[in-house]
Amino acid sequence: PQEVIEVDHSAVTELKSDDIDTTNVSSSLGSKNIDNPGNNLIRPQRTASARTIRIASTEDRKGNIKKHTVYVIECDPSPPGVITVARRYNNFKWLRSFLCEQFPGLFVSPLPPANAMGRFDDSFVEERRQDLERFLNRLEAVKPFAESTAFKMFLSRPETTFVDGTKEVEEEYRNRGEEDKAHALSTLFPDLDEETLNESVHEDEIPKLVEFLGKVDQQMTVLDKSAERLLKHLTFVSKEMDSFSEAFDGLYTAETNYPYKATTERADVRPQFKLWSGYQVQQTDSYYENFFRSLRYEHQDIKALLELFAFHSALYKRYQRVCKAIERWNELDANNTELKPNQEKQKEFDFATRKQVLSLLNIATKIMMKNEIVLVWNSKTSYFRDKIQMFTKIQTDITNKMLASWKNVAVEHNENDSNKEN
């Protein structure tokens, strides 16, 4: 695993489990069977098999001012005429940002966070390569993303004209209004389009769910810091175990030249300590892969969910602003106030805007509340369960082998004692 940095945890305030109140979240999460990831969830069906996307390598490039890393991507099957494409981290950020805007209400997998320190270290680059590859394959697994113009362009456009490609995609999308966006989402989720929303969803259910996720985010921040400290400790112990095993082996070598040979020699447990040293490395690697890394991914998903709700909040506030404008027009109508031509035009525009924004708000909220929040929660719990099972298997195997190894020492000791008695 990569080297971890020292964490200052003096200011961390640990949350107790009682601080996370799930009482009022049941209307959003409890309406579906959380133990069954596929229960009642509506997902657009793919029309083609998913591609396998790999980041085959990384390269350092020199810019006008400073160097940067590019990630060389290949697909199977590959886009026509394309072997590989090279993308910078900022290109991945553009892709995710655009998909979030194009598909409001849908959960877009998070990117690994930017890190200015150590971003050219081999361990950091390899870690980011794996995380970005995971990001791309998670997008590929979702039909709307996999078939979007932005994603297809991202996987096929030459590096030299990629910026031009982003402008073309943005220009095409810029011409679409809220009504067009809502229609596209309704087409993807026709069954959800027919469902209804609770009247309290915007003012009650969503705020409570955001509060719940915010507390989970805080607790996972505490857990992340603790997990990082533990990883550093385990890494240190692994190195010390290796040093100890070598030093112990050196002691045996030195004692073989002792001129006054004792009748009883030191018990030779060098194989046991060497085995222990190797298992300590395995245990550290298993902890990193099955705990540390999976918790980090889970936390990133929680933050992405909060980001999804923040986008929804902005859309809802826009709807509220338009509604207030229409209330003023209604007041003027009630007072028989004569409107000027430009006011009539603005009034007509506001009424049309409210209809369009409401249609987008409704379908986005349905997708988010009746599908995505449950899907993400199920996914993260299933992923964690799989990792726990893998960790358990590795730990059990290590424990059994260590037990067998030290049992041999105990058997030899008992045999020696028996021979002395005889």
Salt bridges, closest charged atoms under 4 A:
GLU6 OE1 - LYS232 NZ 2.57
GLU59 OE1 - ARG61 NH2 2.70
ASP60 OD2 - LYS67 NZ 3.99
GLU74 OE2 - ARG54 NH1 2.15
GLU126 OE2 - ARG129 NH2 2.95
GLU127 OE2 - ARG293 NE 3.46
GLU127 OE2 - ARG296 NH2 2.25
ASP131 OD1 - ARG293 NH2 3.97
ASP131 OD2 - ARG296 NH1 3.00
GLU133 OE1 - ARG129 NH1 3.42
GLU140 OE2 - ARG46 NH2 3.04
GLU140 OE1 - ARG51 NH2 2.68
GLU147 OE1 - LYS143 NZ 3.07
GLU159 OE2 - ARG61 NH1 2.73
GLU168 OE1 - ARG157 NH1 3.10
GLU171 OE1 - ARG174 NH1 2.59
GLU172 OE2 - ARG176 NH2 3.60
GLU178 OE2 - ARG318 NH1 2.10
GLU195 OE1 - LYS370 NZ 3.44
ASP204 OD1 - LYS208 NZ 2.90
GLU211 OE2 - LYS215 NZ 3.75
ASP217 OD1 - HIS299 NE2 2.50
ASP217 OD1 - LYS303 NZ 3.16
ASP224 OD2 - HIS299 ND1 2.48
ASP249 OD1 - ARG270 NH1 3.29
GLU255 OE2 - ARG266 NH2 2.55
GLU265 OE2 - LYS261 NZ 3.64
ASP268 OD1 - ARG270 NE 2.98
GLU289 OE1 - ARG293 NH1 2.99
GLU289 OE2 - LYS387 NZ 3.19
GLU298 OE2 - LYS380 NZ 2.81
ASP301 OD2 - ARG138 NH2 3.07
GLU307 OE1 - ARG96 NH1 2.99
ASP333 OD2 - LYS347 NZ 2.68
GLU372 OE2 - ARG43 NH1 2.42
ASP397 OD2 - LYS401 NZ 3.41
ASP417 OD2 - HIS413 NE2 3.13
